[in-house]
Amino acid sequence: PAPVAPPERLVIGGIYRHVRNPMYVAVLSIILGQALLFSSWTLVAYVVIGAIAMGSFVRFYEEPTLAHRYGVEYETYRRNVPGWLPRLTPWRD
């Protein structure tokens, strides 16, 4: 969650029913697409470094913060919705 303006309720609608980190997935997908389009190993390395950085941030900051803030509601959501590879059918809470 953004520390500047954290949401008051856990957001689990829309795209968040398919994947927990849609913005990170989108950014990494765009950069990977550019790497393929331009045949750039530099961009591939950038995607790998970005994925490690984002994954670490999610694992060590975002998930513990959300678990602390929203408790059982977040744990149920986390168990049912994948973090990085979107599910084809939306999760229904």
Z-matrix of the N, CA and C atoms (Angstrom, degrees):
N
C 1 1.456
C 2 1.521 1 110.78
N 3 1.295 2 115.61 1 145.47
C 4 1.455 3 119.83 2 177.84
C 5 1.520 4 109.14 3 -69.79
N 6 1.326 5 117.44 4 124.34
C 7 1.463 6 119.03 5 -178.76
C 8 1.525 7 113.35 6 -66.78
N 9 1.330 8 117.91 7 -18.03
C 10 1.457 9 121.49 8 -178.16
C 11 1.526 10 111.33 9 -72.35
N 12 1.321 11 117.18 10 -46.23
C 13 1.467 12 121.18 11 -177.09
C 14 1.529 13 110.13 12 -139.81
N 15 1.332 14 117.78 13 72.40
C 16 1.464 15 119.26 14 -178.25
C 17 1.528 16 111.28 15 -66.95
N 18 1.337 17 117.19 16 142.16
C 19 1.465 18 119.29 17 178.84
C 20 1.525 19 110.82 18 -69.30
N 21 1.311 20 115.77 19 150.01
C 22 1.463 21 120.04 20 179.17
C 23 1.521 22 111.29 21 -78.76
N 24 1.339 23 116.68 22 -27.59
C 25 1.465 24 121.61 23 179.11
C 26 1.521 25 109.12 24 -121.74
N 27 1.324 26 115.84 25 152.94
C 28 1.456 27 120.97 26 176.74
C 29 1.528 28 109.15 27 -67.61
N 30 1.327 29 116.68 28 126.44
C 31 1.463 30 121.63 29 -178.88
C 32 1.525 31 108.41 30 -87.83
N 33 1.340 32 116.43 31 114.00
C 34 1.463 33 120.86 32 -178.25
C 35 1.529 34 111.90 33 -131.85
N 36 1.318 35 117.36 34 15.71
C 37 1.460 36 120.94 35 179.98
C 38 1.511 37 111.87 36 -100.88
N 39 1.317 38 116.04 37 174.89
C 40 1.462 39 121.67 38 176.93
C 41 1.513 40 112.29 39 60.89
N 42 1.312 41 116.35 40 -134.02
C 43 1.464 42 122.01 41 -178.35
C 44 1.528 43 111.74 42 -63.16
N 45 1.331 44 116.79 43 -24.41
C 46 1.464 45 120.79 44 -179.80
C 47 1.526 46 112.30 45 -69.20
N 48 1.318 47 118.74 46 -7.81
C 49 1.473 48 122.08 47 173.13
C 50 1.528 49 110.83 48 -79.75
N 51 1.330 50 116.79 49 -14.76
C 52 1.465 51 121.67 50 -178.46
C 53 1.527 52 112.69 51 -104.27
N 54 1.321 53 117.43 52 -34.74
C 55 1.466 54 121.68 53 -176.47
C 56 1.527 55 108.70 54 -153.75
N 57 1.342 56 116.68 55 142.44
C 58 1.464 57 120.02 56 -175.97
C 59 1.526 58 113.34 57 -78.19
N 60 1.303 59 118.23 58 -24.23
C 61 1.469 60 121.49 59 -175.44
C 62 1.529 61 111.47 60 -124.11
N 63 1.321 62 118.31 61 59.66
C 64 1.467 63 119.45 62 -172.95
C 65 1.528 64 114.42 63 -64.55
N 66 1.312 65 118.05 64 -33.05
C 67 1.467 66 119.25 65 -178.71
C 68 1.522 67 111.00 66 -70.55
N 69 1.327 68 117.06 67 -40.77
C 70 1.466 69 120.04 68 177.25
C 71 1.524 70 110.41 69 -65.37
N 72 1.331 71 116.99 70 -43.01
C 73 1.466 72 121.21 71 178.50
C 74 1.528 73 109.79 72 -60.39
N 75 1.319 74 117.68 73 -42.06
C 76 1.464 75 121.46 74 -179.78
C 77 1.527 76 111.41 75 -63.90
N 78 1.321 77 117.03 76 -46.45
C 79 1.470 78 120.50 77 -179.41
C 80 1.525 79 110.54 78 -60.90
N 81 1.332 80 116.53 79 -47.76
C 82 1.463 81 119.94 80 -179.44
C 83 1.529 82 111.16 81 -64.61
N 84 1.322 83 117.71 82 -37.50
C 85 1.468 84 121.36 83 178.91
C 86 1.526 85 111.40 84 -65.65
N 87 1.314 86 116.57 85 -41.00
C 88 1.468 87 120.52 86 179.08
C 89 1.525 88 110.61 87 -63.86
N 90 1.318 89 116.66 88 -46.12
C 91 1.471 90 119.64 89 -179.51
C 92 1.523 91 110.58 90 -66.08
N 93 1.333 92 117.31 91 -39.86
C 94 1.463 93 120.25 92 177.08
C 95 1.531 94 110.41 93 -63.11
N 96 1.321 95 117.12 94 -40.45
C 97 1.463 96 120.65 95 176.48
C 98 1.521 97 111.86 96 -60.99
N 99 1.320 98 116.62 97 -40.78
C 100 1.465 99 120.42 98 177.17
C 101 1.522 100 110.70 99 -65.20
N 102 1.337 101 116.33 100 -39.50
C 103 1.465 102 120.35 101 178.55
C 104 1.526 103 110.47 102 -60.50
N 105 1.329 104 116.62 103 -42.17
C 106 1.464 105 120.38 104 178.79
C 107 1.527 106 111.15 105 -69.73
N 108 1.317 107 116.66 106 -42.63
C 109 1.459 108 121.69 107 -178.96
C 110 1.528 109 111.86 108 -60.95
N 111 1.331 110 116.29 109 -42.28
C 112 1.465 111 121.29 110 -176.47
C 113 1.525 112 113.35 111 -99.17
N 114 1.340 113 117.07 112 4.08
C 115 1.477 114 121.81 113 -177.31
C 116 1.524 115 110.61 114 49.50
N 117 1.325 116 115.61 115 51.21
C 118 1.463 117 121.25 116 -173.71
C 119 1.528 118 111.77 117 -109.59
N 120 1.330 119 115.97 118 112.15
C 121 1.468 120 120.28 119 176.07
C 122 1.523 121 110.70 120 -70.22
N 123 1.313 122 116.88 121 -25.40
C 124 1.465 123 120.29 122 176.72
C 125 1.528 124 110.05 123 -63.97
N 126 1.319 125 116.65 124 -43.23
C 127 1.463 126 120.06 125 178.06
C 128 1.526 127 111.58 126 -68.88
N 129 1.324 128 117.43 127 -34.01
C 130 1.470 129 119.99 128 175.41
C 131 1.525 130 109.22 129 -61.76
N 132 1.329 131 116.47 130 -44.78
C 133 1.469 132 120.26 131 177.82
C 134 1.525 133 110.54 132 -61.97
N 135 1.323 134 116.38 133 -38.84
C 136 1.466 135 121.48 134 178.27
C 137 1.528 136 110.86 135 -62.30
N 138 1.336 137 116.86 136 -40.82
C 139 1.466 138 121.13 137 177.52
C 140 1.524 139 110.17 138 -63.55
N 141 1.319 140 116.82 139 -44.49
C 142 1.470 141 120.49 140 -179.35
C 143 1.524 142 110.24 141 -62.43
N 144 1.320 143 117.11 142 -47.53
C 145 1.468 144 120.98 143 179.23
C 146 1.528 145 110.10 144 -63.42
N 147 1.326 146 116.80 145 -42.86
C 148 1.468 147 120.52 146 178.05
C 149 1.516 148 112.11 147 -62.64
N 150 1.327 149 117.12 148 -41.26
C 151 1.469 150 120.83 149 179.35
C 152 1.523 151 110.96 150 -64.17
N 153 1.315 152 116.92 151 -41.03
C 154 1.468 153 120.43 152 177.80
C 155 1.525 154 110.18 153 -64.77
N 156 1.331 155 116.68 154 -44.98
C 157 1.468 156 120.52 155 -179.80
C 158 1.526 157 111.30 156 -64.02
N 159 1.328 158 116.97 157 -47.51
C 160 1.466 159 120.41 158 -179.51
C 161 1.525 160 111.20 159 -65.65
N 162 1.316 161 116.38 160 -42.83
C 163 1.460 162 120.16 161 178.59
C 164 1.514 163 112.09 162 -60.96
N 165 1.327 164 116.38 163 -41.22
C 166 1.466 165 120.59 164 178.05
C 167 1.519 166 111.18 165 -65.77
N 168 1.326 167 116.86 166 -42.89
C 169 1.459 168 121.07 167 179.13
C 170 1.524 169 110.85 168 -61.13
N 171 1.330 170 115.99 169 -44.97
C 172 1.467 171 120.50 170 179.44
C 173 1.526 172 110.36 171 -63.15
N 174 1.318 173 116.03 172 -47.97
C 175 1.473 174 120.20 173 -175.33
C 176 1.523 175 113.05 174 -67.05
N 177 1.325 176 116.78 175 -43.24
C 178 1.461 177 119.37 176 -171.88
C 179 1.527 178 114.66 177 -96.85
N 180 1.337 179 118.16 178 -15.34
C 181 1.463 180 119.55 179 178.03
C 182 1.529 181 112.42 180 -120.70
N 183 1.332 182 116.62 181 -59.84
C 184 1.466 183 119.06 182 -172.35
C 185 1.522 184 113.52 183 -62.81
N 186 1.330 185 117.22 184 -51.46
C 187 1.464 186 118.80 185 -176.59
C 188 1.525 187 113.03 186 -63.18
N 189 1.345 188 119.72 187 -45.75
C 190 1.470 189 117.94 188 176.31
C 191 1.527 190 112.86 189 -62.43
N 192 1.333 191 116.67 190 -37.17
C 193 1.466 192 120.30 191 178.92
C 194 1.524 193 110.96 192 -64.61
N 195 1.321 194 116.69 193 -45.19
C 196 1.464 195 120.59 194 179.16
C 197 1.526 196 111.45 195 -66.50
N 198 1.318 197 117.10 196 -39.92
C 199 1.468 198 120.42 197 178.27
C 200 1.521 199 110.52 198 -62.95
N 201 1.316 200 116.60 199 -40.29
C 202 1.468 201 120.47 200 179.20
C 203 1.531 202 110.68 201 -68.33
N 204 1.328 203 116.81 202 -42.89
C 205 1.461 204 121.38 203 -175.55
C 206 1.535 205 112.55 204 -73.64
N 207 1.342 206 117.50 205 -40.77
C 208 1.466 207 120.26 206 -172.25
C 209 1.530 208 114.49 207 -112.06
N 210 1.327 209 117.69 208 -6.60
C 211 1.460 210 122.39 209 173.08
C 212 1.521 211 115.23 210 57.56
N 213 1.332 212 115.36 211 -129.32
C 214 1.467 213 122.53 212 -175.02
C 215 1.528 214 111.79 213 -60.07
N 216 1.320 215 117.24 214 -35.65
C 217 1.464 216 120.59 215 180.00
C 218 1.532 217 110.57 216 -59.08
N 219 1.341 218 116.98 217 -44.80
C 220 1.461 219 119.99 218 179.31
C 221 1.522 220 111.26 219 -69.88
N 222 1.317 221 118.13 220 -40.90
C 223 1.466 222 121.09 221 -179.47
C 224 1.527 223 110.94 222 -61.16
N 225 1.321 224 117.36 223 -40.13
C 226 1.465 225 121.37 224 176.72
C 227 1.526 226 109.97 225 -63.48
N 228 1.315 227 116.20 226 -45.23
C 229 1.461 228 121.69 227 178.23
C 230 1.526 229 110.24 228 -61.62
N 231 1.322 230 117.36 229 -46.72
C 232 1.466 231 122.33 230 -178.30
C 233 1.529 232 111.68 231 -60.73
N 234 1.325 233 116.63 232 -38.74
C 235 1.466 234 120.60 233 179.59
C 236 1.530 235 112.55 234 -69.21
N 237 1.306 236 117.72 235 -26.17
C 238 1.464 237 121.35 236 -173.47
C 239 1.527 238 115.89 237 -102.09
N 240 1.321 239 116.96 238 -19.44
C 241 1.470 240 120.31 239 -176.71
C 242 1.528 241 108.74 240 -120.76
N 243 1.343 242 117.38 241 124.93
C 244 1.462 243 119.66 242 -179.29
C 245 1.525 244 112.13 243 -66.73
N 246 1.318 245 115.08 244 152.33
C 247 1.455 246 120.02 245 -178.04
C 248 1.518 247 114.11 246 -79.46
N 249 1.342 248 117.56 247 -36.06
C 250 1.457 249 119.52 248 -168.87
C 251 1.526 250 115.17 249 -126.44
N 252 1.311 251 119.22 250 -31.61
C 253 1.464 252 121.20 251 178.58
C 254 1.524 253 108.37 252 -107.16
N 255 1.320 254 117.65 253 109.81
C 256 1.467 255 120.35 254 -174.11
C 257 1.528 256 113.26 255 -58.42
N 258 1.320 257 115.06 256 141.44
C 259 1.464 258 120.23 257 173.46
C 260 1.522 259 108.42 258 -81.03
N 261 1.323 260 116.78 259 151.32
C 262 1.463 261 120.83 260 -176.81
C 263 1.519 262 112.61 261 -74.87
N 264 1.323 263 116.86 262 -36.77
C 265 1.465 264 120.13 263 179.47
C 266 1.520 265 109.37 264 -102.91
N 267 1.310 266 118.01 265 142.05
C 268 1.468 267 119.60 266 -179.45
C 269 1.522 268 111.77 267 -69.22
N 270 1.323 269 115.63 268 143.57
C 271 1.459 270 121.33 269 175.75
C 272 1.517 271 108.55 270 -73.68
N 273 1.297 272 115.43 271 137.89
C 274 1.470 273 121.37 272 177.45
C 275 1.513 274 108.01 273 -115.00
N 276 1.315 275 115.67 274 116.91
C 277 1.470 276 119.83 275 -178.02
C 278 1.502 277 112.43 276 -81.03
